[in-house]
Amino acid sequence: MLKYFLLLFLLGGLRLYSQVDDYARGVVNELASAKFMGRGYIRQGDLKAADYIRNEFRNSGLQSEGENYFQYFNLDVNTFPGRMKVKLEDQWLRPGVDFIVDPASGPLKANLSVISVQRIELLDPAKVKNLKEGLAGKAVLINMNDSLTFSKEEQEKLNALVESIKYSPEFKNLLTIVYSDKKLTWSIAGWESLKASLTFNSNNIKEPDIHQICVDIQTDFKKEYRTQNVTALIRGTEIPDSFLVITAHYDHLGIMGKGTVFPGANDNASGVAMLLGLSRYYALHPPKYSMLFIAFSGEEAGLLGSAYFVKHPLVNLSDIRFLVNFDLAGTGDEGIKVVNGSIFKPEFDRLKKLNEEGNLLSSVQPRGEACISDHCFFYMSKVPCFYIYTLGGIQAYHDVYDRPETLPLTEIEDYSVLMIKFFDGF
């Protein structure tokens, strides 16, 4: 019965049980839609998303923290707002599907001859010397598809050489192509190389013997780009000077050229849906402790938003009773994983017990410390915290396939109930 009424009140008022999922689905659909441009740093995709979150906070009646709910900070970011064309003979390749551009790639518009190299050749000093002398004005394709096994020392040397070929002026190539059967996974860079780099999906581009390539890549490196965390507060009824903090990053990867959007439904529109749903519930049911809600920007660029907050906190970090960071909240077939679960064992044991008593998620699994999301700098500053992510379901991650229509949101209702029980236990 408690589970039923928690779900009724999660959205406010007497609504149907299924409306919890409906609200979360609406948030994910909105934030992952094309109008937010992948919530990156092109055409103010990040600001549009921040405005949406601020309006949700405001409509729920939460107090503003920061400057009208915003905490501004600056970051450097390499972006790809315009042309993204790659052609092999008469075949135009598809960004995000057939290839991705290196996040730090510089611009390039050229028709180039291609020199192909096998990985094993990079361990030959004579071959590397010839490459340095013979790549001027050309493209180099590094074929990563082989069945060879390298020692740890050899692998480290290979990785360093590939990075040098991509970025170092010591190699005179204009373009590097990494040819690999690994999944295309994109990211964000805070700098721009003098040379261009691409990764080809060898599952789609079957012919490694490529002799000519035509590329037209437009970049826009943004120095000191202003972005913003979104912060809101519910004042506690009994202990207002002590805080429970709920966080999730709202930024994603943006676009790769004009027509290729990285929607970021699971990463991390789903975590924002959890954050906003909980903020609506606690706006109607003010807790004993104050609750601070933070939607971070800059996570994909290196946890920059949370790092800035920790350096410029809007509340004393020592007053934070506990923090939970939600990222990748959109599946859950196999339960949840709790980073720092083995560190803050009493809190983890309580979370697991609540789950078993409520028969909510299939598993609540502990993990050790891992500096892989926005909890990191809080943890380094002695703030007790969890980072929780869901398990199972789709495997889309940092790619064009992380879309709302394929995100199941399998356990969003039970997950929300579990976290309400957990927070209410402080």
C-alpha positions in Angstrom: 0.0 0.0 0.0 2.9 2.4 0.8 4.3 1.8 -2.6 1.0 2.7 -4.2 0.6 5.9 -2.4 4.2 7.0 -2.9 3.7 6.6 -6.6 0.4 8.5 -6.5 2.1 11.4 -4.8 5.3 11.4 -6.8 3.7 13.6 -9.5 1.5 15.4 -7.0 -2.2 14.9 -6.4 -4.2 11.8 -7.0 -2.9 10.4 -10.2 -2.7 6.9 -11.6 0.2 4.6 -10.8 1.3 4.6 -14.4 1.7 8.4 -14.4 5.1 8.1 -12.8 6.4 6.4 -15.9 4.5 8.9 -18.1 6.2 11.9 -16.5 9.7 10.3 -16.8 8.9 9.4 -20.4 7.9 12.9 -21.1 11.1 14.4 -19.6 13.2 11.9 -21.6 11.3 12.5 -24.8 11.7 16.3 -24.4 15.4 16.5 -23.5 16.4 13.9 -26.1 14.5 15.6 -28.9 16.3 17.3 -31.8 15.4 20.8 -30.7 17.9 20.5 -27.8 20.7 19.6 -30.3 22.0 16.8 -28.2 22.3 19.1 -25.2 25.8 20.1 -26.3 27.5 23.4 -26.8 26.2 24.3 -30.3 23.3 26.6 -30.9 22.9 26.8 -27.1 21.6 23.2 -26.7 22.9 23.2 -23.2 21.1 26.5 -22.3 17.8 25.2 -23.8 18.0 22.1 -21.7 18.9 24.2 -18.6 15.9 26.5 -19.2 13.6 23.4 -19.4 14.9 22.1 -16.1 14.6 25.5 -14.4 11.0 25.8 -15.5 10.3 22.3 -14.1 11.8 23.4 -10.8 9.9 26.6 -10.8 6.6 25.0 -11.7 7.0 22.6 -8.8 7.5 25.4 -6.4 11.2 24.8 -5.5 13.3 27.8 -4.3 16.1 29.2 -6.5 19.7 28.6 -5.6 22.3 30.5 -7.5 21.5 33.2 -9.9 17.8 32.6 -10.8 18.4 28.8 -10.4 21.7 29.0 -12.5 25.3 28.7 -11.4 27.4 29.9 -14.3 30.9 28.7 -15.2 33.1 28.5 -18.3 34.6 25.7 -20.3 36.7 25.1 -23.4 35.1 22.8 -26.0 35.7 21.6 -29.5 32.5 21.5 -31.6 31.4 20.4 -35.0 28.5 22.6 -36.1 28.6 22.5 -39.9 30.0 20.4 -42.7 30.8 16.8 -41.9 31.4 15.1 -45.2 33.5 12.0 -46.0 33.6 10.3 -49.3 35.4 7.1 -50.5 35.3 7.0 -54.3 31.6 7.3 -55.0 30.4 6.3 -51.5 29.4 9.0 -49.0 29.8 7.8 -45.4 27.3 8.4 -42.7 28.4 10.3 -39.6 27.8 8.4 -36.4 27.1 5.2 -38.3 30.0 4.6 -40.7 32.5 6.9 -39.0 33.0 9.4 -36.1 35.2 12.4 -36.0 37.9 12.5 -33.3 36.6 14.9 -30.5 39.8 16.9 -30.8 40.0 16.9 -34.6 40.9 20.0 -36.4 39.2 21.2 -39.6 40.1 19.8 -43.0 38.8 20.2 -46.5 40.9 18.1 -49.0 41.1 15.2 -51.4 43.9 13.0 -50.1 45.8 9.9 -51.1 45.8 7.3 -48.3 48.7 5.2 -47.0 47.6 2.1 -45.0 49.5 0.7 -42.1 49.0 -2.4 -40.0 49.4 -2.2 -36.2 52.4 -4.5 -36.1 54.3 -2.2 -38.4 54.2 0.6 -35.8 56.5 -1.5 -33.7 59.2 -1.4 -36.4 61.4 1.7 -35.9 62.4 1.8 -39.5 58.7 1.8 -40.6 57.9 4.6 -38.2 60.8 6.6 -39.5 59.5 6.2 -43.1 56.1 7.2 -42.0 57.4 10.4 -40.5 59.1 11.2 -43.8 56.5 10.0 -46.2 53.2 11.1 -44.9 53.4 14.8 -45.8 50.2 16.1 -47.2 48.5 12.7 -47.1 46.1 10.6 -45.0 47.2 7.5 -43.0 44.9 4.6 -42.3 45.8 2.5 -39.3 44.2 -0.9 -39.5 43.4 -2.1 -36.0 41.7 -5.3 -37.1 44.0 -8.3 -36.6 44.2 -11.3 -34.3 47.6 -10.4 -33.0 48.3 -10.4 -29.2 50.6 -7.8 -27.8 52.3 -7.5 -24.5 51.2 -4.7 -22.1 54.4 -2.8 -23.0 53.8 -3.2 -26.7 50.2 -2.1 -26.4 51.2 1.0 -24.5 53.8 1.8 -27.2 51.2 1.2 -29.9 48.7 3.5 -28.2 51.3 6.2 -27.8 52.3 6.0 -31.5 48.7 6.2 -32.7 48.2 9.3 -30.6 51.4 10.8 -32.0 50.3 10.1 -35.6 47.0 11.7 -34.9 48.2 14.9 -33.1 51.9 15.4 -33.3 53.5 17.7 -35.9 56.4 15.3 -36.0 54.2 13.2 -38.4 53.3 15.4 -41.4 50.0 13.7 -42.3 46.9 15.9 -42.6 44.4 13.1 -41.6 44.5 10.0 -39.5 41.9 7.2 -40.0 41.6 4.5 -37.4 40.0 1.5 -39.0 38.4 -0.7 -36.3 35.5 -3.2 -35.7 34.9 -1.7 -32.3 31.7 0.1 -31.5 31.8 3.8 -32.5 31.7 5.7 -29.2 32.0 9.5 -29.2 33.1 12.0 -26.6 34.0 15.7 -26.0 37.4 17.4 -26.1 38.4 20.6 -24.5 41.1 21.3 -27.1 41.5 21.3 -30.9 44.3 19.5 -32.8 46.1 21.0 -35.8 45.2 17.8 -37.7 42.1 15.9 -38.5 41.2 12.4 -37.3 38.4 9.9 -38.0 37.5 6.4 -36.9 35.9 4.1 -39.5 33.5 1.3 -38.5 35.0 -1.6 -40.4 31.7 -3.6 -40.0 30.1 -1.1 -42.4 33.2 -0.2 -44.5 34.4 -3.6 -45.6 37.3 -2.7 -47.8 40.4 -1.7 -45.8 42.5 -1.1 -49.0 41.5 2.6 -49.3 43.6 4.7 -51.6 41.7 8.0 -51.9 39.5 10.0 -49.6 37.6 13.3 -49.8 36.9 15.1 -46.5 35.2 18.3 -45.6 35.1 18.8 -41.8 34.1 22.1 -40.2 35.0 22.8 -36.5 34.4 25.6 -34.1 36.6 25.6 -31.0 34.9 27.6 -28.2 37.2 29.2 -25.7 35.6 30.1 -22.3 32.1 29.0 -23.4 29.6 30.0 -20.7 27.4 27.2 -19.5 25.4 26.6 -16.3 24.5 24.2 -13.5 20.8 24.3 -12.5 20.2 24.3 -8.8 17.0 24.4 -6.6 16.2 23.9 -3.0 13.4 22.6 -0.7 13.8 23.9 2.8 13.8 21.2 5.5 11.0 21.2 8.1 13.1 20.2 11.1 16.8 20.4 10.2 17.0 23.1 7.5 20.8 23.6 7.8 21.6 20.0 6.9 21.2 18.8 3.3 20.3 15.8 1.3 21.6 16.4 -2.3 20.2 14.8 -5.5 22.2 15.3 -8.7 22.3 14.3 -12.3 24.1 15.8 -15.3 21.9 17.1 -18.2 24.5 17.7 -20.8 25.4 15.3 -23.6 27.5 15.2 -26.8 25.7 17.6 -29.0 25.9 17.2 -32.8 28.4 15.9 -35.3 27.8 18.1 -38.3 24.5 19.6 -39.2 22.4 16.4 -39.4 23.8 14.0 -36.8 22.4 14.4 -33.3 23.5 12.4 -30.3 20.2 12.3 -28.3 21.5 11.0 -24.9 18.2 9.5 -23.8 19.8 7.2 -21.2 22.9 9.3 -20.8 21.5 11.3 -19.1 18.0 12.5 -19.8 16.9 9.5 -17.7 18.9 10.7 -14.7 17.3 14.1 -15.0 13.9 12.5 -15.1 14.7 10.8 -11.8 15.9 14.1 -10.3 12.8 16.1 -11.5 10.4 13.4 -10.4 11.9 13.4 -6.9 11.9 17.2 -6.8 8.1 17.2 -7.6 7.4 14.6 -4.8 9.4 16.4 -2.2 7.9 19.8 -3.1 4.6 18.3 -2.0 6.1 16.5 1.0 8.9 18.6 2.5 11.4 16.4 4.2 13.0 16.8 7.6 16.3 17.8 6.0 16.7 20.4 3.3 17.0 18.9 -0.1 19.3 20.4 -2.8 18.7 19.4 -6.4 21.6 20.0 -8.9 21.5 19.4 -12.7 25.1 19.6 -13.8 26.5 20.8 -17.1 30.0 19.9 -18.3 29.9 16.3 -17.2 30.7 14.9 -20.6 33.6 17.5 -20.9 35.3 16.1 -17.8 33.0 16.4 -14.8 33.5 20.2 -15.1 30.2 21.4 -13.7 30.4 19.3 -10.5 34.1 20.2 -10.1 33.1 23.9 -10.3 30.3 23.4 -7.8 32.6 21.8 -5.3 35.1 24.7 -5.6 32.2 27.2 -5.4 29.6 25.5 -3.3 26.2 27.1 -2.8 25.9 25.3 0.6 28.7 24.2 2.9 29.9 20.8 1.8 30.3 19.8 5.5 26.5 20.3 5.9 25.7 17.7 3.3 24.3 14.6 5.1 24.3 12.5 2.0 24.4 12.9 -1.8 23.0 10.6 -4.5 24.0 11.1 -8.2 21.8 9.5 -10.9 23.3 8.7 -14.2 22.1 6.1 -16.8 18.8 5.5 -15.0 16.7 4.3 -18.0 17.0 0.5 -17.8 17.0 -1.7 -14.7 16.1 -5.2 -15.9 19.0 -6.5 -13.8 18.7 -4.0 -11.0 21.1 -1.2 -10.0 24.8 -0.8 -9.3 25.8 1.5 -6.4 29.2 3.1 -6.7 30.6 3.6 -3.2 28.3 1.0 -1.9 31.2 -0.9 -0.3 32.5 2.4 1.1 29.4 3.7 2.8 28.2 0.3 3.9 25.5 1.2 6.5 23.7 3.3 3.9 24.1 0.6 1.3 22.8 -2.1 3.6 19.8 0.0 4.4 19.1 0.6 0.7 19.4 -3.1 0.0 17.1 -4.0 2.9 14.5 -1.5 1.7 14.6 -3.0 -1.7 14.1 -6.5 -0.4 11.3 -5.5 1.9 9.5 -3.7 -0.9 10.2 -6.3 -3.5 11.1 -3.5 -5.9 14.2 -4.1 -8.1 15.7 -7.4 -9.1 19.1 -6.5 -7.4 20.9 -3.8 -5.6 24.6 -4.4 -6.2 27.6 -2.7 -4.4 30.6 -1.3 -6.2 33.8 0.3 -4.8 34.9 3.9 -5.4 35.1 5.0 -9.0 35.6 8.6 -10.2 33.4 8.2 -13.3 30.5 10.6 -12.7 29.6 13.8 -10.9 29.7 12.4 -7.4 33.5 12.2 -7.7 34.7 15.6 -6.5 32.1 15.5 -3.6 33.5 12.2 -2.5 37.1 13.6 -2.8 35.9 16.4 -0.5 34.7 14.0 2.1 31.0 14.2 1.3 29.3 10.8 1.8 27.7 9.9 -1.5 26.5 7.2 -4.0 26.5 7.2 -7.7 23.8 4.8 -8.9 23.2 3.5 -12.4 20.8 0.9 -13.8 21.8 -2.5 -15.2 20.6 -4.6 -18.2 18.5 -3.5 -21.2 19.9 -1.6 -24.2 23.6 -1.2 -24.7 23.5 2.2 -26.5 26.1 4.5 -25.0 27.7 7.7 -26.4 26.3 6.9 -29.8 23.5 7.9 -32.1 21.4 5.0 -31.0 20.8 6.3 -27.4 17.3 7.4 -28.4 14.1 7.8 -26.4 12.1 5.5 -28.5 14.3 2.5 -27.6 14.9 3.4 -24.0 12.7 1.1 -21.9 12.6 3.0 -18.6 11.9 -0.5 -17.2 12.1 0.2 -13.5 11.6 3.9 -13.2 8.6 3.5 -10.9 10.0 1.0 -8.4 13.4 2.8 -8.6 11.7 6.1 -7.6 9.9 4.4 -4.7 13.1 2.8 -3.4 14.9 6.2 -3.4 12.1 8.0 -1.6 12.2 5.3 1.1 16.0 5.7 1.2 15.9 9.5 1.6 13.1 9.4 4.1 15.2 7.2 6.3 17.7 10.0 7.1 
